[in-house]
C-alpha cells in the first residue's frame, strides 16, 4: 500500500493519540548559546514540558530568566556519577569535562581561541538514572562537549522508556579522549535506538585556508553533527502503547517526520489503541494544513 503524505503538517495529534501524560523533554546542556532548541514549537504550543540541566551559572540564570510555565532548569552536571575537572573555555560552548586538545583545535580556523582554557575547577556529576527529579521522559536532547556517552551509559534504565534522543556527535574529536560518533552510535543501538535524521551537520575549513573571506565557510571536512535517534520502529512489539503515541507526537511536532508519525498511529490502530480510523484522520489533518 502506498500512502501519499503532504509535505508539511502542524496539527496537534492529541485527540488521535490520547497519551497518558504530557510529552516530557529532558535537555542536558541546555545552554541557549546555540539558539532555539529543536522542541521550541512544541513547547510554545504547550504540548510538552521540559526539564533542563545546565551547570554553568550564567547560562542557568539566563534559562531561568526566560523560562515559561512548563520549564524547569537544574544546576546538576550529568555524567558518570564521578568527580571530574571542569575545563572552562574562552567560549562557553566549549566548556566541559574533557580537556580541549590543542593540536586538534589548531587544525580548524578559530578553535584555538574558542577552546583556550580560562580556568579549571572540580565538578561532581550525577548519573541520569540517579536524578530523582527526572521521572519518565520521551525525548532526550543533549550537547555536553563529548560527555554524552557517559550520560547514555549512566541512564540506561530511564532511557528504556524514552522514544527519541537528539545528540551532538563528533567526527573529528576536539577534546582529549573524547568519544566519537561510532562510540555513541554503538551505545544507542545497543539500547534499542536507530538513526532517524541529521538535524544539523557542521563542516569546517581546515586551517589556514579561508574561502571567500569567511574563516567559517567550509568545503567538505566534517566536524560535528546533531543526530536524531528514535526507538526502533521496525520492532513495534517491543514498544508500549504510550511509547508509540509519544513517538508519534515527537516525530510530528519536533521533526516534521509525518511518515514516522503515521507509522506509529497505524501500529496503535492495529492494536485497537488509537481512536477509530486514526491513520486516515491524521492524513486528513495533514491535507488540511498543507
C-alpha positions as CSV (number, residue, x, y, z in Angstrom):
1,X,0.0,0.0,0.0
2,X,1.3,3.5,-0.9
3,X,0.3,6.4,1.3
4,X,0.8,9.9,0.0
5,X,1.6,12.4,2.8
6,X,1.5,16.2,2.3
7,X,4.9,17.8,2.7
8,X,4.3,19.7,5.9
9,X,1.9,19.5,8.9
10,X,1.4,21.3,12.1
11,X,-1.9,20.0,13.5
12,X,-1.8,18.5,17.1
13,X,-2.3,14.8,17.4
14,X,-3.5,14.7,20.9
15,X,-7.1,13.8,20.0
16,X,-5.8,10.9,18.0
17,X,-3.1,9.6,20.3
18,X,-4.5,10.3,23.7
19,X,-1.3,9.9,25.7
20,X,-1.4,9.0,29.3
21,X,0.7,12.1,30.2
22,X,2.2,15.2,28.6
23,X,5.3,14.7,26.5
24,X,8.4,15.2,28.7
25,X,11.7,16.5,27.2
26,X,15.0,16.3,29.1
27,X,17.6,18.8,27.9
28,X,21.1,18.1,29.1
29,X,23.4,21.0,28.4
30,X,20.6,23.5,27.9
31,X,22.9,26.5,27.4
32,X,21.0,28.7,25.0
33,X,24.2,29.8,23.2
34,X,23.2,27.9,20.0
35,X,19.7,29.4,19.6
36,X,16.3,27.8,19.9
37,X,16.1,24.1,20.9
38,X,14.5,21.7,18.4
39,X,11.4,21.3,20.5
40,X,10.7,25.0,20.7
41,X,7.4,25.0,18.7
42,X,6.1,22.0,20.7
43,X,6.9,23.8,24.0
44,X,5.4,27.1,22.8
45,X,2.2,25.3,21.9
46,X,2.0,23.9,25.5
47,X,2.3,20.3,24.2
48,X,5.3,19.3,26.3
49,X,7.2,20.1,29.5
50,X,11.0,20.5,29.8
51,X,13.5,19.5,32.5
52,X,16.8,21.1,31.6
53,X,20.3,20.8,33.1
54,X,22.9,23.5,32.9
55,X,25.8,23.7,35.4
56,X,27.3,27.0,34.0
57,X,25.8,29.7,36.3
58,X,25.4,32.4,33.8
59,X,23.7,30.2,31.3
60,X,21.5,28.7,34.0
61,X,20.5,32.2,35.1
62,X,19.5,33.1,31.6
63,X,17.5,30.0,31.1
64,X,15.6,30.6,34.4
65,X,15.1,34.3,33.5
66,X,13.3,33.5,30.2
67,X,11.6,30.2,31.1
68,X,7.9,29.6,30.7
69,X,5.4,27.7,33.0
70,X,6.3,24.3,31.6
71,X,10.1,24.6,32.0
72,X,12.3,23.6,35.0
73,X,16.1,24.1,35.0
74,X,18.5,22.4,37.4
75,X,22.2,23.1,38.1
76,X,23.3,19.5,38.0
77,X,26.1,18.3,35.8
78,X,25.2,14.9,34.4
79,X,27.8,12.2,33.6
80,X,29.0,9.0,35.2
81,X,28.5,10.0,38.8
82,X,32.2,10.8,39.4
83,X,34.1,13.9,40.2
84,X,35.9,15.5,37.2
85,X,37.9,18.5,36.3
86,X,35.7,21.1,34.5
87,X,37.7,22.9,31.8
88,X,36.2,26.4,31.5
89,X,36.9,27.6,27.9
90,X,37.0,31.0,26.4
91,X,33.8,30.1,24.6
92,X,31.2,28.7,27.0
93,X,30.0,26.4,24.3
94,X,33.4,24.5,24.6
95,X,33.4,24.2,28.4
96,X,33.2,20.6,29.6
97,X,34.9,17.8,31.4
98,X,37.2,16.8,28.5
99,X,40.3,18.9,28.1
100,X,40.4,20.7,24.7
101,X,43.1,19.1,22.5
102,X,45.3,22.0,21.4
103,X,46.7,20.0,18.5
104,X,43.3,19.2,17.1
105,X,41.9,22.7,17.7
106,X,44.8,24.1,15.7
107,X,43.6,22.2,12.6
108,X,40.5,24.4,12.3
109,X,40.1,28.1,12.0
110,X,39.0,29.9,15.2
111,X,39.0,26.9,17.5
112,X,42.4,27.5,19.2
113,X,41.0,30.7,20.7
114,X,37.5,29.4,21.5
115,X,38.9,26.4,23.2
116,X,41.5,28.3,25.3
117,X,41.2,27.2,28.9
118,X,40.5,30.1,31.2
119,X,40.3,28.1,34.4
120,X,39.9,24.6,35.9
121,X,37.6,23.5,38.7
122,X,36.3,20.3,40.2
123,X,32.8,19.3,39.4
124,X,30.7,16.4,40.7
125,X,28.5,14.7,38.2
126,X,25.3,12.7,38.6
127,X,24.1,9.7,36.7
128,X,20.8,10.3,34.9
129,X,19.4,7.2,36.5
130,X,20.1,8.7,39.9
131,X,18.4,12.0,39.4
132,X,15.2,11.8,41.4
133,X,13.8,15.0,39.8
134,X,13.5,13.2,36.4
135,X,10.9,10.5,36.0
136,X,9.7,9.1,32.8
137,X,10.6,11.1,29.7
138,X,10.3,10.8,26.0
139,X,12.9,13.0,24.2
140,X,16.5,13.5,25.4
141,X,18.2,16.4,23.8
142,X,21.9,16.5,24.8
143,X,25.0,18.6,23.9
144,X,27.8,18.4,26.5
145,X,31.1,18.5,24.7
146,X,31.9,14.9,24.5
147,X,30.4,13.6,27.7
148,X,27.2,12.4,26.0
149,X,28.3,8.8,26.1
150,X,28.7,8.9,29.9
151,X,25.1,10.1,30.2
152,X,23.8,7.4,27.9
153,X,25.6,4.7,29.9
154,X,24.5,6.1,33.2
155,X,20.9,6.5,32.1
156,X,20.1,3.1,30.6
157,X,17.2,2.5,33.0
158,X,15.4,5.8,32.3
159,X,16.3,5.8,28.6
160,X,14.5,2.5,28.3
161,X,11.2,4.5,28.4
162,X,12.4,7.2,26.0
163,X,11.5,7.2,22.3
164,X,14.0,9.7,20.9
165,X,17.5,11.1,21.5
166,X,18.8,14.2,19.9
167,X,22.5,14.3,20.4
168,X,25.6,16.1,19.2
169,X,28.2,13.7,17.8
170,X,31.8,14.4,16.8
171,X,33.5,13.0,13.7
172,X,36.9,14.7,14.5
173,X,37.5,14.8,18.3
174,X,38.3,18.3,19.6
175,X,38.9,17.1,23.1
176,X,41.4,14.6,24.6
177,X,39.9,11.1,24.9
178,X,36.6,12.3,23.5
179,X,34.2,9.5,22.4
180,X,33.3,9.9,18.7
181,X,30.3,9.1,16.5
182,X,31.0,5.4,16.3
183,X,31.1,5.1,20.1
184,X,27.8,6.9,20.6
185,X,26.1,5.0,17.7
186,X,27.1,1.6,19.1
187,X,25.7,2.5,22.6
188,X,22.4,3.9,21.4
189,X,21.8,1.0,19.0
190,X,22.5,-1.3,21.9
191,X,19.8,0.5,23.8
192,X,17.2,-0.1,21.1
193,X,17.5,3.2,19.1
194,X,18.3,3.6,15.4
195,X,19.4,6.8,13.5
196,X,16.5,8.8,12.1
197,X,17.8,12.2,10.9
198,X,20.7,14.6,10.7
199,X,19.2,17.6,12.3
200,X,22.3,19.6,11.6
201,X,25.8,19.0,10.1
202,X,28.8,21.2,10.9
203,X,31.6,21.3,8.4
204,X,34.6,23.4,9.0
205,X,37.6,24.7,6.9
206,X,41.0,23.2,7.6
207,X,43.4,26.0,8.8
208,X,44.8,28.2,7.5
209,X,42.7,28.1,4.3
210,X,39.9,30.7,4.2
211,X,37.2,30.6,1.5
212,X,35.6,33.8,0.2
213,X,37.0,35.9,3.1
214,X,34.9,33.9,5.7
215,X,37.0,31.7,8.0
216,X,33.9,29.7,8.9
217,X,33.0,28.8,5.3
218,X,33.8,25.2,4.7
219,X,34.1,22.8,1.8
220,X,33.7,19.2,2.9
221,X,35.5,18.4,6.2
222,X,33.0,17.0,8.7
223,X,33.4,18.2,12.3
224,X,30.2,17.6,14.2
225,X,26.5,16.9,13.7
226,X,23.3,16.7,15.6
227,X,21.8,13.3,15.1
228,X,18.3,12.2,16.0
229,X,17.9,8.6,17.1
230,X,14.4,7.0,17.6
231,X,13.2,3.9,19.2
232,X,13.5,1.1,16.6
233,X,10.1,1.3,14.9
234,X,10.9,-1.9,13.0
235,X,10.2,-3.8,16.2
236,X,6.9,-2.3,17.3
237,X,6.2,-5.3,19.5
238,X,9.0,-4.0,21.8
239,X,7.2,-0.7,22.3
240,X,4.4,0.1,24.6
241,X,1.2,1.9,23.5
242,X,2.5,5.0,25.3
243,X,5.8,4.9,23.6
244,X,4.2,4.6,20.1
245,X,2.0,7.6,21.0
246,X,4.8,9.7,22.3
247,X,7.0,8.9,19.3
248,X,4.2,10.0,17.0
249,X,3.9,13.3,18.9
250,X,7.7,13.9,18.9
251,X,8.1,12.9,15.2
252,X,5.3,15.2,14.1
253,X,5.8,18.3,16.3
254,X,9.5,18.4,16.6
255,X,10.9,16.9,13.4
256,X,8.1,17.1,10.9
257,X,8.5,13.3,10.3
258,X,5.0,12.7,9.2
259,X,5.8,9.3,7.8
260,X,7.1,8.1,11.2
261,X,4.1,9.6,13.0
262,X,1.8,7.8,10.5
263,X,3.6,4.5,11.1
264,X,3.1,4.8,14.9
265,X,-0.6,5.7,14.5
266,X,-1.0,2.6,12.2
267,X,0.6,0.4,14.8
268,X,-1.7,1.8,17.5
269,X,-4.7,1.3,15.3
270,X,-3.7,-2.4,14.7
271,X,-3.7,-2.8,18.5
272,X,-7.1,-1.0,18.8
273,X,-5.3,1.6,21.0
274,X,-6.0,4.7,18.9
275,X,-9.2,6.4,18.1
276,X,-11.3,4.9,15.2
277,X,-9.6,5.3,11.8
278,X,-6.7,7.3,13.4
279,X,-4.2,6.9,10.4
280,X,-6.7,8.2,7.9
281,X,-7.8,11.0,10.2
282,X,-4.1,12.0,10.5
283,X,-3.8,12.1,6.7
284,X,-6.8,14.4,6.6
285,X,-5.2,16.7,9.2
286,X,-2.1,16.9,7.1
287,X,-4.1,17.7,3.9
288,X,-6.0,20.4,5.7
289,X,-2.8,22.1,6.9
290,X,-0.7,21.6,3.8
